[in-house]
Protein backbone atom coordinates (compact mmCIF):
# COMPACT_ATOMS: atom_id res chain seq x y z
CA UNK A 1 0.00 0.00 0.00
CA UNK A 2 1.36 3.39 -0.97
CA UNK A 3 1.28 6.48 1.25
CA UNK A 4 2.12 8.94 -1.52
CA UNK A 5 3.43 12.43 -0.93
CA UNK A 6 4.39 14.88 -3.67
CA UNK A 7 7.37 16.94 -2.60
CA UNK A 8 9.11 19.74 -4.46
CA UNK A 9 12.10 18.70 -6.55
CA UNK A 10 15.44 19.65 -4.99
CA UNK A 11 19.02 19.28 -6.18
CA UNK A 12 19.28 16.26 -3.86
CA UNK A 13 16.96 14.44 -6.30
CA UNK A 14 19.13 15.23 -9.34
CA UNK A 15 21.38 12.17 -9.52
CA UNK A 16 18.54 9.78 -8.70
CA UNK A 17 16.38 11.22 -11.47
CA UNK A 18 19.16 11.06 -14.07
CA UNK A 19 19.97 7.48 -13.10
CA UNK A 20 16.33 6.35 -13.17
CA UNK A 21 15.72 7.91 -16.59
CA UNK A 22 18.87 6.35 -18.05
CA UNK A 23 18.19 2.93 -16.53
CA UNK A 24 14.50 2.71 -17.41
CA UNK A 25 14.83 4.11 -20.92
CA UNK A 26 17.76 1.80 -21.66
CA UNK A 27 15.92 -1.23 -20.32
CA UNK A 28 12.48 -0.49 -21.79
CA UNK A 29 13.28 1.43 -24.97
CA UNK A 30 16.86 0.50 -25.85
CA UNK A 31 18.13 4.07 -25.51
CA UNK A 32 21.88 4.55 -25.67
CA UNK A 33 24.05 6.37 -23.12
CA UNK A 34 23.28 9.80 -24.61
CA UNK A 35 19.92 9.99 -22.81
CA UNK A 36 21.22 10.32 -19.24
CA UNK A 37 23.38 13.35 -20.06
CA UNK A 38 20.37 15.03 -21.70
CA UNK A 39 18.33 14.56 -18.51
CA UNK A 40 21.31 15.85 -16.51
CA UNK A 41 21.44 18.99 -18.70
CA UNK A 42 17.68 19.57 -18.36
CA UNK A 43 17.89 19.32 -14.57
CA UNK A 44 21.00 21.51 -14.34
CA UNK A 45 19.30 24.19 -16.45
CA UNK A 46 16.18 23.94 -14.28
CA UNK A 47 18.20 24.26 -11.07
CA UNK A 48 20.04 27.34 -12.36
CA UNK A 49 17.23 29.22 -14.06
CA UNK A 50 13.78 28.05 -12.92
CA UNK A 51 11.42 30.79 -11.81
CA UNK A 52 9.62 29.27 -8.81
CA UNK A 53 6.62 31.54 -9.38
CA UNK A 54 5.81 29.71 -12.64
CA UNK A 55 8.07 26.64 -12.89
CA UNK A 56 8.41 23.67 -10.58
CA UNK A 57 9.01 19.96 -10.32
CA UNK A 58 7.66 17.30 -8.00
CA UNK A 59 9.00 14.01 -6.75
CA UNK A 60 6.45 11.37 -5.75
CA UNK A 61 7.48 9.52 -2.60
CA UNK A 62 6.25 6.65 -0.50
CA UNK A 63 7.98 7.30 2.83
CA UNK A 64 11.66 7.62 1.85
CA UNK A 65 11.34 5.86 -1.52
CA UNK A 66 11.18 8.03 -4.62
CA UNK A 67 8.65 6.69 -7.13
CA UNK A 68 8.40 9.27 -9.89
CA UNK A 69 8.61 12.83 -11.12
CA UNK A 70 6.98 15.51 -13.22
CA UNK A 71 8.02 19.08 -14.10
CA UNK A 72 6.26 22.20 -15.35
CA UNK A 73 8.55 24.65 -17.17
CA UNK A 74 7.88 27.91 -18.97
CA UNK A 75 8.01 28.03 -22.76
CA UNK A 76 6.52 31.53 -23.00
CA UNK A 77 3.97 33.61 -21.07
CA UNK A 78 1.10 31.53 -22.47
CA UNK A 79 2.65 28.05 -22.67
CA UNK A 80 4.10 25.61 -20.15
CA UNK A 81 5.93 22.42 -21.03
CA UNK A 82 5.49 19.15 -19.18
CA UNK A 83 8.88 17.50 -18.73
CA UNK A 84 10.55 14.53 -17.07
CA UNK A 85 7.33 12.62 -16.34
CA UNK A 86 8.55 9.31 -14.93
CA UNK A 87 7.09 6.51 -12.83
CA UNK A 88 9.06 3.56 -11.56
CA UNK A 89 7.55 0.26 -12.73
CA UNK A 90 6.41 -0.70 -9.23
CA UNK A 91 4.42 2.57 -8.98
CA UNK A 92 2.47 2.14 -12.21
CA UNK A 93 -1.18 1.18 -12.45
CA UNK A 94 -2.11 2.76 -9.09
CA UNK A 95 -3.26 6.22 -10.16
CA UNK A 96 0.04 7.94 -9.40
CA UNK A 97 0.53 9.06 -13.00
CA UNK A 98 -2.91 10.67 -12.99
CA UNK A 99 -2.11 12.38 -9.67
CA UNK A 100 1.20 13.78 -10.96
CA UNK A 101 -0.34 14.92 -14.25
CA UNK A 102 -3.24 16.61 -12.45
CA UNK A 103 -0.86 18.38 -10.06
CA UNK A 104 1.26 19.67 -12.95
CA UNK A 105 -1.71 20.84 -15.02
CA UNK A 106 -3.37 22.54 -12.04
CA UNK A 107 -0.12 24.36 -11.24
CA UNK A 108 0.20 25.52 -14.86
CA UNK A 109 -3.36 26.80 -14.90
CA UNK A 110 -2.92 28.60 -11.57
CA UNK A 111 0.21 30.28 -12.97
CA UNK A 112 -1.86 31.72 -15.82
CA UNK A 113 -0.63 29.49 -18.63
CA UNK A 114 -3.24 29.02 -21.36
CA UNK A 115 -1.83 25.80 -22.77
CA UNK A 116 0.71 23.06 -22.19
CA UNK A 117 2.84 20.96 -24.51
CA UNK A 118 4.95 17.84 -24.15
CA UNK A 119 7.21 15.54 -26.15
CA UNK A 120 7.00 11.76 -25.99
CA UNK A 121 7.09 8.77 -28.28
CA UNK A 122 4.26 6.48 -29.26
CA UNK A 123 5.69 3.37 -27.60
CA UNK A 124 4.73 4.92 -24.25
CA UNK A 125 1.19 3.65 -24.70
CA UNK A 126 0.07 3.99 -21.06
CA UNK A 127 1.27 7.61 -20.85
CA UNK A 128 -0.29 8.46 -24.23
CA UNK A 129 -3.58 6.90 -23.12
CA UNK A 130 -3.48 9.00 -19.94
CA UNK A 131 -2.80 12.16 -21.95
CA UNK A 132 -5.71 11.43 -24.30
CA UNK A 133 -8.03 10.60 -21.41
CA UNK A 134 -7.25 13.94 -19.74
CA UNK A 135 -7.87 16.04 -22.86
CA UNK A 136 -4.43 16.27 -24.47
CA UNK A 137 -4.21 16.06 -28.28
CA UNK A 138 -1.39 14.55 -30.30
CA UNK A 139 -0.60 17.37 -32.74
CA UNK A 140 2.34 15.82 -34.57
CA UNK A 141 3.92 12.45 -35.03
CA UNK A 142 7.04 11.66 -37.03
CA UNK A 143 9.63 8.91 -37.33
CA UNK A 144 13.06 9.83 -35.97
CA UNK A 145 16.22 8.17 -34.76
CA UNK A 146 17.01 9.43 -31.27
CA UNK A 147 19.21 8.04 -28.53
CA UNK A 148 20.36 5.31 -30.91
CA UNK A 149 16.93 3.87 -31.74
CA UNK A 150 14.16 4.49 -34.27
CA UNK A 151 11.17 6.14 -32.60
CA UNK A 152 7.88 7.73 -33.50
CA UNK A 153 8.24 11.11 -31.82
CA UNK A 154 5.04 12.83 -30.77
CA UNK A 155 4.11 16.34 -29.69
CA UNK A 156 1.02 16.71 -27.52
CA UNK A 157 -0.85 19.87 -26.46
CA UNK A 158 -3.74 20.86 -24.25
CA UNK A 159 -5.65 24.09 -23.76
CA UNK A 160 -6.03 24.77 -20.06
C-alpha positions in Angstrom: 0.0 0.0 0.0 1.4 3.4 -1.0 1.3 6.5 1.3 2.1 8.9 -1.5 3.4 12.4 -0.9 4.4 14.9 -3.7 7.4 16.9 -2.6 9.1 19.7 -4.5 12.1 18.7 -6.6 15.4 19.6 -5.0 19.0 19.3 -6.2 19.3 16.3 -3.9 17.0 14.4 -6.3 19.1 15.2 -9.3 21.4 12.2 -9.5 18.5 9.8 -8.7 16.4 11.2 -11.5 19.2 11.1 -14.1 20.0 7.5 -13.1 16.3 6.3 -13.2 15.7 7.9 -16.6 18.9 6.3 -18.1 18.2 2.9 -16.5 14.5 2.7 -17.4 14.8 4.1 -20.9 17.8 1.8 -21.7 15.9 -1.2 -20.3 12.5 -0.5 -21.8 13.3 1.4 -25.0 16.9 0.5 -25.9 18.1 4.1 -25.5 21.9 4.6 -25.7 24.1 6.4 -23.1 23.3 9.8 -24.6 19.9 10.0 -22.8 21.2 10.3 -19.2 23.4 13.4 -20.1 20.4 15.0 -21.7 18.3 14.6 -18.5 21.3 15.9 -16.5 21.4 19.0 -18.7 17.7 19.6 -18.4 17.9 19.3 -14.6 21.0 21.5 -14.3 19.3 24.2 -16.4 16.2 23.9 -14.3 18.2 24.3 -11.1 20.0 27.3 -12.4 17.2 29.2 -14.1 13.8 28.0 -12.9 11.4 30.8 -11.8 9.6 29.3 -8.8 6.6 31.5 -9.4 5.8 29.7 -12.6 8.1 26.6 -12.9 8.4 23.7 -10.6 9.0 20.0 -10.3 7.7 17.3 -8.0 9.0 14.0 -6.8 6.4 11.4 -5.7 7.5 9.5 -2.6 6.3 6.7 -0.5 8.0 7.3 2.8 11.7 7.6 1.8 11.3 5.9 -1.5 11.2 8.0 -4.6 8.6 6.7 -7.1 8.4 9.3 -9.9 8.6 12.8 -11.1 7.0 15.5 -13.2 8.0 19.1 -14.1 6.3 22.2 -15.3 8.5 24.7 -17.2 7.9 27.9 -19.0 8.0 28.0 -22.8 6.5 31.5 -23.0 4.0 33.6 -21.1 1.1 31.5 -22.5 2.6 28.0 -22.7 4.1 25.6 -20.1 5.9 22.4 -21.0 5.5 19.2 -19.2 8.9 17.5 -18.7 10.5 14.5 -17.1 7.3 12.6 -16.3 8.5 9.3 -14.9 7.1 6.5 -12.8 9.1 3.6 -11.6 7.5 0.3 -12.7 6.4 -0.7 -9.2 4.4 2.6 -9.0 2.5 2.1 -12.2 -1.2 1.2 -12.4 -2.1 2.8 -9.1 -3.3 6.2 -10.2 0.0 7.9 -9.4 0.5 9.1 -13.0 -2.9 10.7 -13.0 -2.1 12.4 -9.7 1.2 13.8 -11.0 -0.3 14.9 -14.2 -3.2 16.6 -12.5 -0.9 18.4 -10.1 1.3 19.7 -13.0 -1.7 20.8 -15.0 -3.4 22.5 -12.0 -0.1 24.4 -11.2 0.2 25.5 -14.9 -3.4 26.8 -14.9 -2.9 28.6 -11.6 0.2 30.3 -13.0 -1.9 31.7 -15.8 -0.6 29.5 -18.6 -3.2 29.0 -21.4 -1.8 25.8 -22.8 0.7 23.1 -22.2 2.8 21.0 -24.5 4.9 17.8 -24.2 7.2 15.5 -26.2 7.0 11.8 -26.0 7.1 8.8 -28.3 4.3 6.5 -29.3 5.7 3.4 -27.6 4.7 4.9 -24.3 1.2 3.7 -24.7 0.1 4.0 -21.1 1.3 7.6 -20.9 -0.3 8.5 -24.2 -3.6 6.9 -23.1 -3.5 9.0 -19.9 -2.8 12.2 -22.0 -5.7 11.4 -24.3 -8.0 10.6 -21.4 -7.3 13.9 -19.7 -7.9 16.0 -22.9 -4.4 16.3 -24.5 -4.2 16.1 -28.3 -1.4 14.5 -30.3 -0.6 17.4 -32.7 2.3 15.8 -34.6 3.9 12.5 -35.0 7.0 11.7 -37.0 9.6 8.9 -37.3 13.1 9.8 -36.0 16.2 8.2 -34.8 17.0 9.4 -31.3 19.2 8.0 -28.5 20.4 5.3 -30.9 16.9 3.9 -31.7 14.2 4.5 -34.3 11.2 6.1 -32.6 7.9 7.7 -33.5 8.2 11.1 -31.8 5.0 12.8 -30.8 4.1 16.3 -29.7 1.0 16.7 -27.5 -0.9 19.9 -26.5 -3.7 20.9 -24.2 -5.7 24.1 -23.8 -6.0 24.8 -20.1 
